[in-house]
Amino acid sequence: MRRVAAFVAGAAAAAAMGATLDWNLRECADVCGMAPESLTWFSVGVIALYASVPMALLTAVLVWTLGIRPAAPGEAAVRVALGESVAQGTARAALTGLRDGLAVATAAYLVTGAIHVALETTRGWAAFSTDTIYWAMRGIEGILVALCLATAHAIAVWRPRRTPVERLREDLAPYAPRRAGRGAVVLALVAAAAAAAVVGVALVAGVVPASPATATAGVAWTVAAVALVALALGVVVPAARRAVPHAVAAAAGLSDRLDAPRLSAVLAARAAAPTRSGGRAVMVLGALAFAVAAMSDAPTGLHQSERFVMTVTEPTDAAPGTAARLAAINGVAAVVTADARAGADAMHTVVRVDPATLAGLDDALADALLAHPGAVVAPTSTVADVTNGDLRPTGIVPLAGGDAAFIDAATTSGPPSELAHLIYAADGADKRAIIAAVGGAIDDAPGMGALYPDGWQRGAPDAVPGWILYRVAVLALLVAPLAAGAMRAGAREAATMAALGAEATVVRSALAVEGLALAAMACGAGIASGTATRAILEALGAAQASLDGVITDSYLGTALASVAWSDAITWGVTMVAVYGAVSALIAAGMHLETPAEALRDLAVAR
């Protein structure tokens, strides 16, 4: 199991490191090569904090689901007989895990690094020239995974020793289903109280950026988030664990109706005696599905027209003719010129535009400006970012990314600090070509700048299959050992059935069906609870953001739009398919031997 544990840790490291790869990298402006803020001890701490939950889950999978052992039972017994203390054994196991973890993390680092360089060099960039900060981040993630493996090895030695017979009995003993009790009620009440606190503070306080009210709402939101996650992982996913036998029993009934009585009989027997190992697999798979769904987010702000290309700014005393030059670029349909003011945050220049000039070009933006006069449509979370001098907007209408902000020109006054030219493309025009042409036109012009919409630097859809295949491969590597552990525990009882006369083919088919039912129940519960958690927290976050002046037209619409439904469902189906396929493959190649035969083979090997 030491090799399996190292294999799982390596797959987890590859998954974490691969998440930072820019699979859609294309030729774009220098922003692709700009690193974020330099790595500091604070940012390292933030990375470690965010990684604490998945790292704890990985440790739990290694210790309790896979049941890793740093050494064979015979070797461990010899060391104990020679006088090795528990502390010495724990330290030795931790060093073994750390060594294995560093080895697999280094391999994952080299593989993802090679992919990073390949993405750069095949898309017109020099090697090591884009997203340079992520090299350090991947190194940190590798170290964290190595520490997880070391911790898992130490726990495996430190926890109370059990004999092989005790471990066998624990794996085969049916688990007693525990119903949701007081703990679930307490968690639900805490989540409800915290949500009520967020909403209550938002209703009473009004718009009060950077005030004790915003801090109070932030604390309440955090409490609600912790309670909701605990409800999902402590109540919903365990409920799926209890439902697996019912799903297997339903499969038995379906097999009987499909004129497969032998398969139905084996499935019914399997449903009557679920194992703890299978239950642990449900918990881990459900937690993984929950994490995938909870992190599958979608932008909830206003989306500008698909025809919007970019905004070009220039000084108010610049030579005339810029708008005409931009309009002459091939593919440009219209250029809307307006005044602009720089807010307190220089990244969000506020463009004072007449909504009537946007008719037919950017109706969504025009409608938002008319619906909320005096408010700024901006990709920011507080009105303070765009408040400066006599520019005092009444609120923020969230914009789904980008650099520029917009306000109705009729609701503001004061001299402009610069001019802004909003560029819109013709239907079917290549916006990236337009961006390149605009860049060439303004490079030599003094004082001119460019503000881009979110995602403008991303590549064409033809690059998407790369990251999909990568994630599916990593998912398969993570799920395979999990399925192997559950199948190994169920194989002993299946072998007993085969010894009693059941056909091996039927028994293997039953194991595969049981694995598919297990994955479906676990992933269904995880995806459902994950999407619900994200939607609820997004709605509460919108209520909290109202204290900073953020305007939300529909909290229900915002909550539903925050979930990337296609991603969550796709990953759920993928997880079920991968787990089912792995279970079927393991069942097909499994040697069915009874517990007595396993003990006899072990004695012969020694």
C-alpha positions in Angstrom: 0.0 0.0 0.0 3.0 2.3 0.3 3.3 2.5 -3.5 -0.4 3.0 -3.9 -0.3 5.9 -1.3 2.6 7.5 -3.2 0.7 7.0 -6.5 -2.4 8.8 -5.1 -0.3 11.6 -3.6 1.5 12.1 -7.0 -1.9 12.2 -8.8 -3.2 14.8 -6.3 0.0 16.9 -6.8 -0.4 16.7 -10.5 -4.1 17.8 -10.2 -3.2 20.8 -8.0 -0.3 21.9 -10.2 -2.2 21.4 -13.4 -5.0 23.7 -12.2 -2.7 26.7 -12.7 -1.7 25.9 -16.2 -3.1 28.3 -18.9 -4.4 25.8 -21.3 -6.0 28.5 -23.5 -2.8 30.6 -23.8 -2.7 32.4 -27.1 -0.7 35.3 -28.6 -1.8 38.3 -26.5 -0.5 41.5 -25.1 2.2 41.7 -22.5 -0.3 41.1 -19.7 0.1 37.4 -20.3 3.7 37.6 -19.3 3.1 39.8 -16.2 3.3 37.9 -13.0 0.9 38.8 -10.1 2.2 40.3 -6.9 5.5 38.9 -5.8 5.3 35.8 -3.6 5.5 36.7 0.1 5.2 34.8 3.4 1.7 36.2 3.7 0.7 34.8 0.3 2.3 31.5 1.1 0.2 31.4 4.3 -2.9 32.1 2.3 -2.1 29.3 -0.2 -1.6 26.9 2.7 -4.9 28.0 4.3 -6.9 27.5 1.1 -5.2 24.1 0.6 -5.8 22.9 4.2 -9.2 21.4 3.4 -8.2 19.4 0.3 -5.0 18.4 2.0 -6.9 17.1 5.0 -9.2 15.2 2.7 -6.1 13.7 0.9 -4.7 12.6 4.3 -8.0 11.0 5.3 -8.1 9.1 2.0 -4.6 7.8 2.4 -5.1 6.7 6.0 -8.6 5.6 6.5 -9.8 4.7 3.0 -6.7 3.1 1.5 -5.4 1.9 4.8 -1.7 2.6 4.0 1.1 0.9 5.9 4.6 2.2 5.8 5.9 -1.3 6.2 4.7 -4.9 6.0 3.2 -6.3 9.2 6.1 -8.8 9.6 8.7 -6.1 9.3 6.8 -3.9 11.8 6.7 -6.8 14.2 10.4 -7.4 13.9 11.2 -3.7 14.6 9.0 -3.7 17.7 10.7 -6.9 18.9 14.1 -5.2 18.5 13.0 -2.4 20.8 11.7 0.3 18.5 9.5 2.7 20.4 6.3 4.2 19.1 7.9 7.6 18.8 10.8 6.1 16.8 8.5 4.2 14.5 6.3 7.3 13.9 9.4 9.4 13.1 10.7 6.7 10.7 7.4 6.4 9.0 7.1 10.2 8.6 10.5 10.4 7.0 9.5 7.5 4.7 6.3 9.4 3.7 8.2 12.6 3.2 10.8 11.0 1.0 8.1 9.3 -1.1 6.1 12.5 -1.2 9.0 14.7 -2.4 9.8 12.1 -5.1 6.3 12.0 -6.5 5.8 15.8 -6.1 9.0 16.4 -8.0 7.8 14.1 -10.8 4.5 16.0 -10.9 6.4 19.3 -10.9 8.5 18.3 -13.8 5.6 17.0 -15.8 3.4 20.1 -15.3 6.5 22.3 -15.9 7.1 20.6 -19.2 3.4 21.1 -20.2 3.7 24.8 -19.2 6.8 25.2 -21.4 5.1 23.3 -24.3 2.0 25.5 -24.1 4.3 28.6 -24.3 6.5 27.5 -27.1 3.7 26.1 -29.3 1.8 29.4 -29.0 4.5 31.9 -29.9 5.9 32.6 -26.5 9.4 32.1 -25.2 9.9 29.4 -22.6 9.5 30.6 -19.0 8.0 33.9 -20.0 4.3 33.7 -18.9 2.7 33.2 -15.5 6.1 33.0 -13.9 4.7 33.2 -10.3 3.0 29.8 -10.8 6.3 28.0 -10.9 6.8 28.9 -7.2 3.1 28.1 -6.5 3.5 24.7 -7.9 6.5 24.1 -5.8 4.5 25.1 -2.7 1.7 22.7 -3.6 4.2 19.9 -4.1 5.7 20.5 -0.6 2.2 20.5 0.9 1.4 17.2 -0.8 4.6 15.7 0.5 3.8 16.8 4.0 0.3 15.2 3.6 1.9 11.9 2.7 4.4 12.2 5.6 1.5 12.9 8.0 -0.5 10.0 6.7 2.4 7.6 7.2 2.9 8.9 10.8 -0.8 8.5 11.6 -0.8 5.0 10.2 2.0 4.0 12.7 0.8 6.1 15.6 -2.8 5.0 15.7 -3.6 1.8 17.6 -2.4 -1.4 16.0 -4.9 -4.0 14.8 -4.3 -7.6 13.9 -5.1 -8.8 10.4 -8.1 -10.6 11.7 -9.4 -7.4 13.4 -8.9 -5.4 10.1 -10.7 -8.1 8.2 -13.6 -8.1 10.6 -13.8 -4.3 10.4 -13.8 -4.2 6.7 -16.5 -6.9 6.4 -18.7 -5.9 9.3 -21.8 -4.0 8.1 -21.9 -0.5 9.3 -24.8 0.7 11.4 -26.5 3.6 9.6 -26.6 6.6 11.8 -29.4 9.0 11.3 -29.0 12.7 11.3 -29.5 13.8 14.9 -28.9 16.8 17.1 -25.7 17.7 15.4 -27.5 18.2 12.1 -30.2 20.3 13.8 -27.5 22.4 15.5 -25.6 23.0 12.2 -28.9 23.9 10.4 -29.8 26.4 13.2 -26.3 27.9 13.2 -26.4 28.3 9.4 -29.9 29.8 9.5 -28.9 32.2 12.3 -25.7 33.3 10.5 -27.7 33.9 7.3 -30.3 35.9 9.2 -27.5 38.0 10.7 -26.1 38.8 7.2 -29.5 39.7 5.8 -30.4 41.7 8.9 -27.3 43.7 9.0 -27.7 44.5 5.3 -31.3 45.6 5.7 -30.6 47.8 8.8 -27.2 49.4 8.0 -27.6 50.4 4.3 -24.5 51.3 2.3 -21.6 51.6 4.8 -18.3 50.6 3.2 -15.5 49.5 5.4 -17.5 49.8 8.6 -18.1 47.5 11.6 -21.3 46.4 9.9 -19.4 45.1 7.0 -17.0 43.3 9.3 -19.9 41.8 11.2 -21.6 40.6 8.1 -18.3 39.1 6.9 -18.0 37.1 10.1 -21.6 35.9 9.9 -21.1 34.8 6.2 -18.0 32.8 7.3 -19.9 31.1 10.0 -22.7 30.2 7.6 -20.2 28.9 5.1 -18.6 26.6 7.7 -22.0 25.4 8.9 -23.2 24.6 5.4 -20.1 22.7 4.5 -20.3 20.7 7.7 -24.0 20.0 6.9 -23.1 18.8 3.4 -20.2 16.6 4.5 -21.7 15.5 7.8 -25.3 14.9 6.9 -26.0 14.9 3.1 -23.1 12.7 2.0 -23.6 10.2 4.9 -27.2 10.0 3.8 -26.0 8.8 0.4 -23.9 6.2 2.3 -27.0 4.9 3.9 -28.9 5.0 0.5 -26.3 2.8 -1.3 -27.8 -0.5 -0.1 -31.2 0.6 -1.3 -29.8 1.5 -4.7 -28.2 -1.9 -4.9 -31.4 -3.5 -3.9 -33.2 -1.6 -6.6 -30.6 -2.8 -9.1 -31.4 -6.4 -7.9 -35.1 -5.8 -8.5 -34.4 -4.4 -12.0 -32.2 -7.4 -12.8 -35.0 -9.8 -11.8 -37.4 -8.0 -14.1 -34.8 -8.2 -16.9 -34.8 -12.0 -16.5 -31.4 -12.2 -14.7 -32.3 -14.0 -11.5 -28.8 -15.1 -10.6 -27.5 -11.5 -10.8 -30.5 -10.4 -8.9 -29.8 -12.9 -6.1 -26.1 -11.8 -5.7 -27.0 -8.1 -5.8 -29.7 -8.7 -3.1 -27.1 -10.5 -0.9 -24.6 -7.6 -1.5 -27.3 -5.0 -0.6 -28.0 -6.9 2.7 -24.4 -6.7 3.8 -22.8 -3.3 2.9 -19.2 -3.0 4.1 -17.4 -0.2 5.9 -14.8 0.0 3.1 -17.6 0.8 0.7 -19.1 3.3 3.1 -15.7 5.1 3.3 -15.5 5.1 -0.5 -18.9 6.9 -0.6 -17.8 9.5 1.9 -14.6 10.3 0.0 -16.2 10.3 -3.4 -19.1 12.4 -2.2 -16.7 14.9 -0.6 -14.7 15.1 -3.9 -17.9 15.7 -5.8 -19.0 18.3 -3.3 -15.7 20.1 -3.7 -15.9 20.0 -7.5 -19.5 21.4 -7.5 -18.8 24.0 -4.9 -15.9 25.4 -6.8 -17.6 25.3 -10.2 -18.5 29.0 -10.2 -19.7 31.2 -13.0 -19.5 35.0 -13.2 -22.7 36.7 -11.9 -22.2 40.3 -13.0 -23.5 42.0 -16.1 -22.1 40.7 -19.3 -21.4 43.3 -22.0 -22.3 42.7 -25.6 -20.4 40.0 -27.5 -19.5 42.7 -30.0 -17.7 44.8 -27.4 -13.9 44.7 -28.1 -12.1 47.2 -25.8 -11.9 50.8 -24.5 -9.1 53.1 -25.6 -8.4 56.2 -23.5 -6.4 59.3 -24.4 -5.8 62.8 -22.8 -8.4 65.4 -23.3 -6.0 67.6 -25.2 -4.9 64.9 -27.6 -5.0 65.6 -31.3 -8.4 64.9 -32.9 -9.0 62.0 -35.2 -8.5 59.0 -32.9 -12.1 57.9 -33.2 -11.9 58.0 -37.0 -8.7 56.0 -37.0 -10.1 53.4 -34.8 -13.4 53.2 -36.8 -11.3 52.6 -40.0 -9.8 49.4 -38.6 -11.1 46.3 -40.4 -13.9 44.6 -38.5 -14.9 47.6 -36.4 -18.6 48.5 -36.6 -18.8 51.5 -34.3 -16.7 53.6 -32.0 -18.6 55.4 -29.1 -16.6 58.4 -27.7 -17.3 59.6 -24.1 -15.7 61.4 -21.2 -13.9 59.5 -18.5 -12.8 60.0 -14.9 -10.2 58.1 -13.0 -11.6 56.7 -9.7 -9.7 56.0 -6.5 -8.7 52.7 -8.0 -6.7 53.4 -11.2 -7.7 50.1 -12.7 -11.3 51.2 -12.9 -11.5 54.3 -15.0 -15.2 55.5 -15.0 -16.5 56.2 -18.5 -19.4 58.7 -18.6 -21.5 57.5 -21.5 -24.9 58.4 -22.8 -27.0 55.1 -22.8 -28.7 56.2 -26.0 -25.4 55.9 -27.9 -25.2 52.3 -26.9 -28.6 51.3 -28.4 -28.2 48.3 -30.7 -24.5 47.9 -29.7 -24.6 47.1 -26.0 -28.2 46.9 -24.8 -27.4 45.2 -21.6 -25.1 48.0 -20.5 -27.5 50.7 -21.6 -30.4 49.0 -19.7 -28.3 48.8 -16.5 -27.4 52.5 -16.7 -31.0 53.5 -17.3 -32.3 51.2 -14.5 -29.9 52.5 -11.9 -29.2 56.2 -12.6 -26.3 57.4 -10.6 -24.8 54.0 -10.2 -21.6 52.7 -11.8 -21.4 49.5 -13.7 -18.0 48.3 -12.6 -16.0 45.1 -12.0 -15.4 46.0 -8.4 -16.9 45.0 -5.0 -17.1 48.4 -3.3 -18.3 51.9 -4.3 -15.2 53.4 -2.7 -13.1 52.1 -5.6 -14.8 54.5 -8.0 -15.5 57.4 -5.7 -13.2 60.4 -6.2 -13.9 64.1 -5.8 -17.2 65.1 -7.3 -17.6 61.6 -8.7 -19.8 60.0 -6.0 -21.9 57.1 -7.5 -24.9 55.8 -5.5 -24.0 52.2 -6.0 -22.3 49.5 -8.0 -23.9 47.3 -10.6 -21.5 44.3 -10.8 -19.8 43.9 -14.2 -18.4 40.4 -15.1 -14.8 41.3 -15.2 -12.8 43.8 -17.3 -10.9 47.0 -16.5 -13.3 49.9 -17.3 -16.4 51.1 -15.4 -19.4 53.0 -16.8 -21.9 55.6 -15.6 -24.8 57.5 -17.2 -23.3 60.8 -18.3 -26.5 62.7 -17.4 -26.0 61.8 -13.7 -22.5 63.2 -13.3 -20.8 66.5 -13.6 -17.3 67.9 -13.5 -14.5 68.1 -16.0 -13.3 64.9 -17.6 -9.7 63.7 -16.9 -9.5 61.8 -20.3 -11.5 60.7 -23.3 -12.6 57.1 -23.8 -13.4 55.3 -27.1 -15.6 52.2 -26.8 -14.9 49.9 -29.8 -17.6 47.5 -31.1 -17.0 44.9 -33.7 -19.1 43.9 -36.6 -21.0 40.6 -36.5 -18.6 37.8 -37.1 -15.5 39.9 -37.0 -12.2 38.6 -35.4 -12.0 40.6 -32.1 -8.5 39.4 -31.4 -7.3 40.8 -34.8 -9.0 44.1 -33.9 -7.2 44.2 -30.6 -3.9 43.6 -32.3 -4.6 46.3 -34.8 -5.6 48.8 -32.1 -2.5 48.0 -30.2 -0.4 48.8 -33.3 -2.3 52.1 -33.7 -1.9 53.4 -30.2 1.6 52.2 -29.3 3.3 55.3 -30.6 0.6 57.7 -29.4 1.6 59.5 -26.1 -0.8 59.2 -23.1 -3.0 56.6 -24.8 -4.1 53.5 -22.9 -6.3 50.4 -23.4 -8.9 48.9 -21.1 -9.9 45.3 -21.9 -13.0 43.2 -21.1 -12.6 40.0 -19.0 -11.2 37.0 -20.8 -10.0 38.9 -23.9 -6.6 37.3 -23.7 -8.0 33.7 -23.7 -7.5 31.5 -26.7 -9.9 29.9 -29.1 -12.0 26.9 -28.0 -9.7 24.5 -29.9 -7.4 24.5 -26.8 -10.1 23.3 -24.4 -9.8 19.5 -24.9 -6.2 19.7 -23.5 -7.3 20.6 -20.0 -10.3 18.4 -20.1 -8.2 15.3 -20.9 -5.7 16.3 -18.3 -8.4 16.6 -15.6 -10.1 13.4 -16.6 -6.7 11.6 -16.4 -6.0 13.0 -13.0 -9.5 12.1 -11.8 -9.0 8.6 -13.0 -5.8 8.4 -11.1 -7.5 9.6 -7.9 -10.6 7.4 -8.2 -8.8 4.2 -9.2 -7.2 3.5 -5.8 -10.5 4.4 -4.1 -12.4 1.9 -6.2 -9.6 -0.7 -5.7 -9.9 -0.4 -1.9 -13.7 -0.8 -2.0 -13.6 -3.7 -4.5 -10.8 -5.4 -2.5 -13.0 -5.4 0.6 -16.1 -6.6 -1.3 -14.1 -9.3 -3.1 -13.7 -11.5 0.0 -17.5 -11.8 0.5 -17.9 -12.2 -3.2 -15.4 -15.1 -3.2 -17.4 -16.8 -0.5 -20.4 -16.5 -2.7 -18.5 -18.0 -5.6 -17.3 -20.9 -3.3 -20.9 -21.5 -2.4 -21.8 -22.0 -6.0 -22.4 -18.6 -7.6 -20.9 -18.2 -11.0 -17.8 -16.1 -11.0 -19.1 -14.1 -14.0 -22.3 -13.2 -12.2 -20.4 -12.2 -9.0 -18.0 -10.0 -11.0 -21.0 -8.3 -12.7 -22.6 -7.7 -9.4 -19.5 -6.1 -8.1 -19.4 -3.8 -11.1 -23.1 -2.8 -10.7 -22.6 -2.2 -7.0 -19.6 0.1 -7.8 -21.7 2.0 -10.3 -24.5 2.4 -7.8 -22.1 3.5 -5.1 -20.6 6.2 -7.4 -24.0 7.4 -8.5 -25.3 7.9 -5.0 -22.1 9.5 -3.7 -21.7 11.9 -6.7 -25.3 12.8 -6.8 -25.3 13.8 -3.1 -22.0 15.6 -3.5 -23.0 17.5 -6.6 -26.4 18.5 -5.2 -25.1 19.7 -1.9 -22.1 21.4 -3.5 -24.3 23.4 -6.0 -26.8 24.3 -3.2 -24.0 25.5 -0.9 -22.5 27.7 -3.6 -25.9 29.2 -4.6 -26.8 29.9 -0.9 -23.4 31.4 -0.2 -23.5 33.5 -3.4 -26.9 35.0 -2.3 -25.6 35.7 1.2 -22.5 37.2 -0.4 -24.6 39.5 -2.5 -26.5 40.7 0.6 -23.2 41.3 2.4 -21.8 43.2 -0.7 -24.8 45.5 -0.5 -23.2 47.1 2.5 -20.4 48.2 0.1 -22.9 49.6 -2.4 -23.2 46.6 -4.7 -26.7 46.5 -6.3 -28.4 43.1 -6.8 -31.6 43.1 -8.9 -32.5 39.4 -8.1 -30.9 37.4 -5.3 -32.4 34.2 -6.6 -31.1 34.9 -10.1 -27.7 35.7 -8.8 -27.6 32.5 -6.8 -28.6 30.3 -9.7 -26.3 32.1 -12.1 -23.3 31.7 -9.8 -23.3 27.9 -10.4 -21.5 26.6 -13.4 -24.3 24.0 -14.0 -22.8 22.4 -17.1 -19.4 22.0 -15.4 -20.8 20.5 -12.2 -23.0 18.0 -14.0 -20.3 17.1 -16.5 -17.8 16.4 -13.7 -20.4 14.4 -11.8 -21.2 12.2 -14.7 -17.4 11.9 -15.4 -16.7 10.8 -11.9 -19.5 8.2 -12.0 -18.3 6.9 -15.3 -14.7 6.7 -14.2 -15.5 5.0 -11.0 -17.9 2.5 -12.7 -15.3 1.8 -15.4 -12.5 1.2 -12.9 -14.8 -1.0 -10.8 -15.7 -3.1 -13.8 -12.1 -3.5 -14.9 -11.0 -4.5 -11.4 -13.9 -6.9 -11.1 -13.1 -8.5 -14.4 -9.5 -9.2 -13.4 -10.1 -10.0 -9.8 -9.0 -13.4 -8.4 -11.9 -14.4 -6.1 -10.5 -16.1 -3.1 -12.1 -16.6 0.3 -10.7 -15.2 3.5 -9.4 -18.6 4.5 -7.6 -18.9 1.1 -6.1 -15.4 1.6 -4.7 -16.4 5.0 -3.4 -19.6 3.6 -1.6 -17.8 0.7 -0.1 -15.4 3.1 1.2 -18.2 5.3 2.7 -19.9 2.2 4.4 -16.7 1.1 6.0 -16.3 4.4 
